[in-house]
Amino acid sequence: MSAEESLAKAEDLLARLEAARERLDATEDPDQAIELLQELAELAREIEAELQRAKRAAETEAIAGPEPDAPGA
């Protein structure tokens, strides 16, 4: 997976995190709040993993140079 793909996935996850946060703000149900906090924690872990993948991919791409079939190559 390229750095751009990982960043795009992280952005999608971030949008999901924001939606879950908004649901948390709107709820008054303690059980639902706990579920939403668990969802937020999981999404945060997934975002962190994607950012780490993007960083590793960017470092690899910087060392190896652009792929021959990549745009602008």
Sequence and secondary structure as in RCSB ss.txt:
>XXXX:A:sequence
MSAEESLAKAEDLLARLEAARERLDATEDPDQAIELLQELAELAREIEAELQRAKRAAETEAIAGPEPDAPGA
>XXXX:A:secstr
  HHHHHHHHHHHHHHHHHHHHHHHH   HHHHHHHHHHHHHHHHHHHHHHHHHHHHHHHHHHH   TTSTT 
